[in-house]
């Protein structure tokens, strides 16, 4: 939602800039037509297609925009895309997953909706009242005026108007204008041109935009400027119709009828009038005298700028996830999963279906992009160490009569965040007969698997929109502990392989080693200052650098920046905690900026470290104690699965 608001405002700003720069070089009708882009953007709350220069792409990376969206416009299940048979199925429809848990709602604050709707209603009523009152006043006082014909609408004389105007399909002139043939000719030509331009309709569109975006000052400014451009375009076209000989006389008519003081209601008026403020009148007279023409070079520059602004304002960032089959030799399938911006995550979980009964065999999550290897454990030499996940099938050596079916995705598939997709499935039977799963059936109705006889395994890939959604989906998987490693181990290899996996965490994920920069018996007491001492994924901007330097007066010292979201993404796989769930030890040593939503540090060194474990002790139930030597003694880090439970100095 905030992207719609921001892109609309930026597009209006671009049009205002073009208007100012090209006013004396482009025909007024061209500039007036450009406001159609702003109107469409203001009334179209969605992006059309995607592009590399999209404002959505730029703005969505800004912490302030992310916080506004999360606070004011949180994603709700109703807002989520409804995946079709080609882009995944809702997680809540997968057998064995609780619908209530997966779709735990994040309710949009009702106060924001009520205030927005209330303001829109007030502006809409104001618009109707202003124009309804004007119409009734004119209708009661109007007298038909006989003209020579040739006009597209009726003409009336009314003493209730201060200046000639067009309202709906009727032109209203003052008695003074009706008494002067030259002035009357100019007035009727001007207002008839308004009618041919469709300005009464555009006045209604302008009112709708103001009602929807009543709180945005950029929209009110755009409405005022578009009204002025409507008059400028009408002047140019009216003079063209009257002939060059009438140009000066037309200008004198403008001077005699204009210079009325605009009111707050003027921008909501559907009636088009010849009157205007002194500033606008001066601009109209100057343009009448200058007669701007659109030259080829100017037209090219204007077209390029408009196309650029439209593409940036209307398009969204590329979204979605691509799953691609790299290789499949019948035993090991290799898949590539990439996000549109090389970001996001995938949550893999295995479900076992035994004659309709569902059970979970574990899950894992990984940041995108990632390459996966999925192996069928038919023979011992096929369960390779680099396989991400395995199907626990009996080998034919153990059961010679076994028959199994195995399949993965066959083509490149594009899925949207928030959807779930089966990427591999297999089944076996001891009597040698087993039916292959039909992907179309699985996608249409995931519960169809439960109707099949035999033992089936399915690996589902979920693509949560954020870490909180990943946590909800993970918590909905029965008997499953979500880990932060790219491997799910078969039940019969959890001994030695588990400890190997646990030690490898400290070489593949820097946040595990950063978690060893302080000691604690309770992971909630981790020192955040030490863990995030080296900042996050990006460098500070020059403005951020100067801001921190000015606060601390440490000239020439490095500045590091990290967001609360990055802290959450680091803390969750290491400890299973969010930032707000820790005791916030050391957080007071950061500098917090509300406007950027970032924490900052300023120092000139690093505390990055590496460890080599000297001993590993299996404690049972997936727990292990890993010992390493530090500069001042030995330390022990205890893990439960992939989560650190404690990090203490070993007693002498």
C-alpha positions in Angstrom: 0.0 0.0 0.0 2.8 2.5 0.9 4.4 1.7 -2.5 1.2 2.9 -4.2 1.2 6.1 -2.2 4.9 6.7 -2.7 4.8 6.0 -6.5 1.8 8.3 -6.9 3.5 11.1 -5.1 6.8 10.7 -7.0 4.9 10.6 -10.4 3.1 13.8 -9.5 6.4 15.4 -8.5 7.9 14.4 -11.8 4.9 15.9 -13.7 5.2 19.1 -11.8 8.9 19.3 -12.6 8.2 18.7 -16.3 5.5 21.2 -16.3 7.8 23.9 -14.8 10.7 23.1 -17.2 8.8 22.8 -20.4 5.9 25.3 -19.9 7.3 27.7 -22.5 8.4 25.0 -24.9 5.4 22.6 -25.2 1.9 23.2 -26.3 -0.4 23.5 -23.2 -2.7 20.7 -24.4 0.2 18.3 -24.2 1.1 19.2 -20.6 -2.6 19.0 -19.7 -2.8 15.5 -21.1 0.0 14.3 -18.9 -2.2 14.6 -15.8 -4.0 11.5 -17.1 -1.0 9.5 -16.0 -1.3 10.8 -12.5 -5.0 10.1 -12.3 -4.6 6.5 -13.4 -1.8 6.0 -10.9 -3.9 7.5 -8.1 -6.9 5.3 -8.9 -4.9 2.1 -9.7 -3.6 0.7 -6.4 -1.7 -2.2 -8.1 1.5 -2.4 -10.1 1.3 -3.4 -13.8 4.2 -5.7 -14.7 7.7 -5.4 -13.3 10.8 -3.5 -14.3 14.4 -2.9 -13.0 13.7 0.8 -12.5 10.5 0.4 -10.5 10.0 2.6 -7.6 8.6 -0.4 -5.8 12.0 -2.1 -6.1 13.8 0.9 -4.7 11.3 1.9 -2.0 10.7 -1.6 -0.7 14.4 -1.8 0.4 14.0 1.4 2.5 13.6 0.6 6.2 11.1 3.4 6.7 8.9 2.1 3.9 9.1 -1.4 5.3 8.1 -0.2 8.8 5.2 1.8 7.4 3.9 -1.2 5.5 4.4 -3.5 8.5 2.7 -1.0 10.9 -0.1 0.5 8.9 -0.7 -2.0 6.1 0.3 -5.5 7.3 -0.4 -8.4 4.9 -3.5 -10.3 5.8 -4.5 -13.7 4.5 -7.2 -12.0 2.5 -4.6 -9.8 0.8 -2.4 -12.8 -0.1 -2.4 -14.1 -3.6 -4.6 -17.1 -4.3 -2.2 -19.6 -5.9 -3.5 -21.5 -8.8 -2.6 -25.0 -10.0 0.5 -23.6 -11.6 1.9 -21.5 -8.8 1.4 -23.5 -5.6 -1.3 -24.3 -3.1 -2.2 -22.6 0.2 -0.3 -24.0 3.1 -3.5 -24.5 5.1 -4.8 -27.0 2.6 -1.9 -29.4 3.0 -2.7 -32.5 5.0 -1.2 -32.4 8.4 -0.9 -28.6 8.7 -3.3 -26.7 10.9 -5.2 -24.0 8.9 -5.6 -21.9 12.0 -1.9 -21.8 12.7 -0.7 -21.2 9.2 -3.1 -18.3 8.6 -2.6 -16.6 11.9 -4.0 -13.2 10.9 -2.2 -9.9 11.2 -5.1 -7.6 11.5 -4.8 -4.2 9.8 -5.3 -1.5 12.4 -9.0 -0.6 12.1 -8.3 2.9 13.2 -6.3 3.6 10.0 -9.1 2.2 7.8 -11.8 4.2 9.6 -9.9 7.4 9.5 -9.1 7.0 5.8 -12.7 6.0 4.9 -14.1 8.8 7.1 -11.9 11.4 5.4 -12.8 10.1 2.0 -16.5 10.4 2.9 -16.1 14.0 4.1 -14.4 15.0 0.9 -16.9 13.2 -1.3 -19.8 14.9 0.5 -18.0 18.2 0.2 -17.6 17.7 -3.5 -21.3 16.8 -4.0 -22.4 19.7 -1.8 -20.3 22.3 -3.7 -21.5 21.2 -7.1 -25.0 20.4 -6.1 -25.5 23.8 -4.6 -24.0 25.5 -7.6 -26.3 23.5 -10.0 -29.4 24.3 -8.0 -28.5 28.0 -7.9 -27.9 28.2 -11.6 -31.0 26.1 -12.5 -33.3 28.5 -10.5 -31.8 31.6 -12.2 -31.1 30.6 -15.7 -32.7 32.0 -18.8 -32.1 30.3 -22.2 -30.0 32.4 -24.6 -30.5 32.1 -28.3 -27.3 31.7 -30.2 -26.5 31.1 -33.9 -26.1 27.3 -33.2 -23.1 25.2 -33.8 -22.5 24.6 -30.1 -22.4 21.2 -28.5 -24.4 22.3 -25.5 -27.1 24.6 -24.3 -26.4 28.2 -23.4 -28.1 30.1 -20.5 -27.8 33.6 -19.0 -27.6 33.7 -15.2 -27.1 36.5 -12.8 -26.0 33.9 -10.2 -22.6 33.4 -11.7 -19.7 35.8 -11.3 -18.0 34.6 -14.4 -19.0 32.4 -17.4 -18.7 28.7 -16.8 -19.5 25.2 -18.1 -21.4 22.9 -15.7 -22.3 19.5 -17.2 -23.7 20.0 -20.6 -24.7 23.7 -20.1 -22.9 26.9 -20.6 -23.8 29.8 -18.3 -22.8 33.4 -19.1 -23.3 36.6 -17.1 -25.7 39.3 -18.4 -22.7 41.5 -19.1 -21.0 38.9 -21.2 -24.2 38.3 -23.1 -24.6 42.0 -23.9 -21.2 42.2 -25.6 -21.0 40.2 -28.9 -17.2 40.0 -29.0 -17.0 38.8 -25.4 -19.8 36.4 -25.9 -18.1 34.9 -28.9 -14.9 34.4 -26.9 -16.8 32.9 -23.9 -18.8 30.5 -25.9 -15.8 29.3 -27.9 -13.8 28.9 -24.6 -16.5 26.9 -22.8 -17.4 24.8 -25.8 -13.7 23.9 -26.0 -13.8 22.8 -22.4 -16.8 20.5 -23.3 -15.0 19.0 -26.3 -12.0 18.3 -24.1 -14.2 16.4 -21.7 -13.3 18.7 -18.8 -16.5 18.2 -16.9 -15.7 14.4 -16.7 -12.1 15.1 -15.7 -13.4 17.4 -12.9 -15.2 14.4 -11.5 -12.1 12.2 -11.8 -10.2 14.9 -10.0 -12.7 14.9 -7.3 -12.5 11.1 -6.9 -8.7 11.3 -6.6 -9.0 14.0 -3.9 -11.6 11.9 -2.0 -9.4 8.8 -2.1 -6.1 10.7 -1.3 -7.6 13.5 0.8 -4.6 13.4 3.2 -1.9 13.7 0.6 -0.9 17.4 -0.1 0.7 16.3 -3.4 -2.6 15.3 -4.8 -4.2 18.6 -3.8 -1.4 20.5 -5.5 -1.8 18.2 -8.6 -5.5 19.0 -8.7 -4.9 22.8 -8.6 -2.2 22.6 -11.3 -4.3 20.4 -13.5 -7.2 22.9 -13.3 -4.8 25.6 -14.4 -3.5 23.5 -17.3 -7.1 22.8 -18.4 -7.6 26.6 -18.7 -4.2 27.0 -20.5 -5.0 24.2 -23.0 -8.5 25.6 -23.5 -7.1 29.1 -24.2 -4.7 27.8 -26.8 -7.3 25.7 -28.6 -10.0 28.5 -28.4 -7.6 31.0 -30.0 -6.8 28.5 -32.7 -10.5 28.2 -33.5 -11.2 31.9 -33.3 -8.2 32.8 -35.5 -5.0 34.7 -35.0 -6.7 38.0 -35.5 -8.7 37.4 -32.3 -5.7 36.6 -30.1 -5.3 40.1 -28.6 -9.0 40.6 -28.2 -9.3 37.2 -26.5 -6.6 38.2 -24.1 -8.5 41.4 -23.2 -11.6 39.3 -22.6 -9.7 37.1 -20.1 -8.5 40.2 -18.3 -12.0 41.6 -18.0 -13.4 38.3 -16.7 -10.6 37.0 -14.5 -8.8 37.9 -11.3 -11.4 36.3 -8.9 -10.1 35.1 -5.5 -9.9 31.3 -5.4 -11.5 29.6 -2.4 -10.8 26.2 -0.8 -13.8 24.8 -2.6 -12.5 25.9 -6.0 -10.4 22.8 -6.5 -13.5 20.7 -6.0 -15.7 22.6 -8.4 -16.9 20.6 -11.4 -17.7 23.8 -13.3 -15.0 25.2 -15.6 -14.7 29.0 -15.5 -12.7 31.6 -17.3 -11.8 33.3 -14.0 -8.5 32.6 -12.2 -6.0 34.2 -9.8 -3.7 37.0 -10.7 -0.7 34.7 -10.9 -2.5 32.3 -13.3 -3.9 35.1 -15.4 -0.4 36.5 -15.9 0.8 33.1 -17.0 -2.2 32.7 -19.4 -1.5 36.1 -21.0 2.2 35.4 -21.4 1.5 32.0 -23.1 -1.1 33.7 -25.4 1.5 36.1 -26.5 4.4 33.6 -26.7 2.4 30.9 -28.6 4.6 27.9 -27.5 5.1 25.2 -30.0 6.3 21.7 -29.4 9.6 21.2 -31.3 10.9 17.7 -32.2 13.8 17.7 -29.7 11.5 18.9 -26.9 8.9 16.3 -27.9 11.6 13.6 -27.7 12.8 14.7 -24.3 9.3 14.9 -23.0 8.3 11.5 -24.3 11.4 9.9 -22.9 10.8 11.5 -19.5 7.1 10.5 -19.4 7.9 6.9 -20.4 10.6 6.7 -17.7 8.3 8.2 -15.1 5.4 5.9 -16.1 7.5 2.8 -16.0 9.0 3.7 -12.7 5.6 4.6 -11.2 3.3 1.9 -12.6 5.5 -1.2 -12.5 6.5 -3.2 -9.5 9.6 -5.1 -8.6 10.1 -8.5 -9.9 8.6 -11.0 -7.5 8.3 -14.7 -7.2 10.5 -17.7 -7.0 11.8 -19.9 -9.8 12.3 -23.7 -9.3 14.5 -25.3 -11.9 15.4 -29.0 -12.4 19.1 -29.2 -13.1 19.6 -32.9 -13.3 17.9 -36.2 -12.4 19.6 -39.6 -12.8 16.8 -41.6 -11.2 18.5 -41.6 -7.8 19.5 -38.0 -7.1 17.7 -35.0 -8.4 19.4 -31.6 -8.3 17.2 -28.5 -8.2 17.9 -24.8 -8.2 15.6 -22.4 -6.3 16.2 -18.7 -6.9 14.3 -15.6 -5.8 13.6 -12.7 -8.3 16.0 -10.5 -6.2 18.2 -13.3 -4.9 16.4 -12.9 -1.6 13.7 -14.7 0.4 13.7 -18.1 1.9 12.4 -21.6 1.3 11.0 -23.9 3.9 11.3 -27.6 3.0 9.3 -30.2 4.9 8.6 -33.9 4.3 5.3 -35.6 4.8 4.7 -39.3 5.0 1.3 -40.7 3.9 0.7 -44.3 5.0 -2.7 -45.5 3.9 -4.2 -42.0 4.6 -2.3 -41.3 7.8 -0.1 -38.3 7.8 3.2 -37.8 9.7 6.0 -35.3 9.4 9.6 -36.4 9.0 11.3 -33.0 9.6 11.9 -29.8 7.9 14.6 -27.2 7.1 14.9 -23.7 5.9 17.4 -22.0 3.7 18.0 -18.5 2.3 17.6 -18.1 -1.5 19.3 -18.7 -3.9 20.0 -22.4 -3.0 20.8 -25.6 -4.9 19.2 -28.7 -3.5 20.0 -32.4 -4.0 17.2 -34.9 -3.3 18.2 -38.5 -3.0 16.3 -41.8 -3.0 17.9 -44.1 -0.4 17.5 -47.2 -2.6 21.1 -48.4 -2.1 23.6 -47.3 0.4 25.8 -45.6 -2.2 23.1 -43.3 -3.4 22.6 -41.4 -0.2 25.4 -38.9 -1.0 26.7 -36.4 1.7 25.7 -33.4 -0.3 22.1 -34.4 -0.6 19.8 -31.9 1.2 17.1 -34.3 2.0 16.4 -38.0 1.6 13.4 -40.3 1.2 13.8 -43.0 3.8 13.0 -45.9 1.4 14.0 -49.5 2.2 16.7 -50.8 -0.1 16.1 -53.7 -2.5 18.9 -55.6 -0.7 16.7 -55.6 2.4 13.4 -56.2 0.6 14.0 -57.7 -2.9 10.2 -57.5 -3.7 9.9 -53.8 -3.1 8.6 -51.5 -5.8 8.8 -47.7 -5.7 7.9 -44.8 -7.9 9.9 -41.6 -7.8 9.5 -38.2 -9.5 10.5 -34.5 -9.2 9.4 -31.4 -11.0 10.1 -31.8 -14.7 10.2 -28.2 -15.9 11.0 -24.7 -14.7 8.3 -23.5 -12.4 7.5 -20.0 -11.2 5.8 -19.6 -7.8 4.7 -16.6 -5.8 5.7 -15.9 -2.2 3.1 -17.2 0.1 2.5 -20.4 -1.9 3.6 -24.0 -1.3 4.6 -26.5 -4.0 5.5 -30.2 -4.1 9.0 -30.5 -5.6 9.6 -34.2 -5.2 7.5 -37.3 -4.3 7.9 -41.0 -4.1 6.2 -44.1 -2.8 6.8 -47.8 -2.3 5.0 -51.0 -1.6 6.3 -54.3 -0.4 4.2 -56.4 -2.8 5.7 -54.8 -5.9 2.7 -52.7 -6.9 2.5 -48.9 -6.4 0.7 -46.2 -8.4 2.5 -43.0 -9.4 1.3 -39.8 -7.8 -0.3 -37.4 -10.3 0.9 -33.8 -9.9 -2.3 -32.3 -11.3 -4.3 -34.2 -8.7 -2.0 -33.2 -5.9 -2.2 -29.5 -6.9 -6.0 -29.6 -7.3 -6.6 -31.3 -4.0 -3.6 -32.1 -1.7 -5.8 -34.4 0.4 -6.0 -36.7 -2.7 -2.7 -38.3 -1.5 -4.4 -39.5 1.7 -6.8 -41.5 -0.5 -4.0 -43.6 -2.0 -3.0 -47.0 -0.7 0.6 -47.6 0.2 3.4 -45.5 1.6 4.1 -42.1 -0.1 6.5 -39.3 0.7 6.2 -35.8 -0.5 8.7 -32.9 -0.1 6.8 -29.6 0.0 8.6 -26.3 -0.6 7.0 -23.4 1.1 8.0 -19.8 0.2 7.0 -17.6 3.1 6.8 -13.8 2.6 8.8 -13.2 5.8 10.4 -14.8 8.8 7.2 -14.6 10.9 5.2 -16.4 8.2 8.0 -19.1 8.0 7.7 -19.6 11.8 3.9 -20.0 11.6 4.1 -22.5 8.8 6.9 -24.4 10.6 5.0 -24.5 13.9 2.1 -26.0 12.1 4.0 -29.0 10.9 3.3 -31.8 13.4 6.3 -33.3 15.3 8.7 -31.1 13.4 11.7 -29.0 14.5 12.6 -26.4 11.9 16.4 -26.1 11.6 18.5 -23.5 9.9 20.7 -26.0 8.1 20.4 -27.1 4.5 20.1 -30.8 5.4 17.5 -33.1 6.8 19.2 -36.3 8.0 17.7 -39.8 7.7 16.6 -41.3 11.0 19.3 -44.0 10.9 22.3 -41.6 10.3 21.6 -39.1 13.1 24.6 -40.1 15.2 27.9 -39.1 13.6 26.4 -37.1 10.8 24.5 -34.9 13.3 27.6 -33.8 15.1 29.3 -33.2 11.7 26.5 -31.0 10.7 26.6 -29.1 14.0 30.3 -28.3 13.7 29.9 -27.3 10.1 27.5 -24.6 11.1 30.4 -22.5 12.4 32.1 -22.6 9.0 29.1 -21.9 6.8 27.2 -19.3 8.8 29.1 -16.3 10.2 26.4 -15.6 12.8 27.3 -18.8 14.6 30.9 -17.7 15.1 29.6 -14.2 16.0 27.5 -15.8 18.7 30.7 -16.9 20.3 31.9 -13.4 20.9 30.2 -13.4 24.4 29.4 -16.0 27.0 26.0 -16.9 28.4 24.2 -19.7 30.1 20.9 -18.5 28.6 20.9 -17.6 24.9 18.6 -14.6 25.8 21.7 -13.1 27.5 23.8 -13.0 24.3 25.6 -9.7 24.0 24.1 -8.1 21.0 26.8 -5.4 20.8 29.4 -8.1 20.4 27.4 -10.3 18.0 26.5 -7.5 15.7 29.8 -5.6 16.2 30.6 -5.8 12.5 27.2 -4.5 11.3 24.8 -6.0 8.7 24.7 -6.5 5.0 25.1 -3.0 3.7 27.4 0.0 4.1 26.1 3.2 5.5 25.3 6.0 3.2 27.3 9.2 3.3 24.5 11.0 5.2 24.3 8.2 7.7 28.1 8.2 8.1 28.1 12.0 8.7 25.2 11.7 11.1 27.0 9.2 13.4 30.3 11.0 13.2 28.7 14.2 14.2 27.1 12.5 17.3 30.2 10.8 18.5 33.0 13.0 17.1 35.1 10.1 16.0 36.6 11.5 12.7 37.7 8.9 10.3 36.4 5.9 12.2 34.3 3.3 10.4 30.5 3.3 10.8 28.5 0.1 10.8 24.7 -0.3 10.2 22.2 -3.1 10.8 18.4 -3.3 10.9 16.3 -5.0 13.5 15.1 -7.3 10.7 18.6 -8.4 10.0 19.1 -9.1 13.7 16.0 -11.2 13.7 17.3 -13.1 10.6 20.6 -13.8 12.4 19.2 -14.6 15.8 16.4 -17.0 14.7 18.5 -19.8 13.1 21.2 -19.5 15.7 19.1 -19.3 18.9 15.4 -19.7 17.8 14.9 -16.2 19.2 13.7 -12.8 17.9 15.4 -9.6 18.9 12.5 -8.7 21.2 12.7 -12.1 22.9 16.3 -11.5 24.1 17.2 -9.5 27.2 18.6 -6.8 24.9 22.1 -7.1 26.4 24.4 -4.5 24.8 21.7 -3.0 22.6 22.1 0.3 24.5 25.6 0.7 22.9 24.1 1.1 19.5 22.8 4.4 18.0 19.2 4.1 16.9 17.6 6.3 14.2 13.9 6.3 14.1 13.7 7.8 10.5 15.9 5.1 9.0 14.9 2.2 11.3 18.6 1.2 11.7 21.1 0.7 14.5 24.6 2.2 14.1 28.0 1.5 15.6 31.2 3.5 15.2 34.6 1.8 15.8 37.8 1.0 14.0 38.3 -2.7 14.4 36.6 -6.1 14.1 35.8 -9.0 16.4 35.3 -11.5 13.6 36.7 -14.9 14.6 37.0 -18.5 13.6 37.0 -21.6 15.7 38.4 -25.1 15.5 36.8 -27.6 17.7 39.1 -29.8 19.7 36.4 -32.2 21.0 32.8 -33.0 20.4 30.6 -34.8 23.0 27.2 -36.2 22.1 24.7 -35.5 24.8 21.8 -37.4 23.3 18.5 -36.3 21.9 20.2 -34.2 19.2 22.3 -32.3 21.7 26.1 -31.9 21.6 28.8 -30.0 23.5 31.6 -28.6 21.2 34.9 -27.5 22.8 37.4 -25.1 21.3 40.4 -23.2 22.5 40.3 -19.4 22.9 43.2 -17.0 23.7 42.4 -17.2 27.4 41.3 -20.8 27.8 38.9 -23.4 26.6 35.2 -22.7 25.8 32.2 -25.0 25.4 29.2 -24.3 23.2 26.2 -26.5 23.6 23.8 -27.1 20.7 20.3 -28.6 20.6 20.0 -29.5 16.9 21.2 -26.4 15.1 20.3 -24.0 18.0 22.9 -22.8 20.5 21.8 -23.4 24.1 24.8 -21.9 25.9 28.3 -20.7 25.5 30.5 -20.8 28.6 34.2 -20.8 29.5 35.3 -24.3 30.5 36.3 -24.7 34.1 40.0 -25.3 34.6 
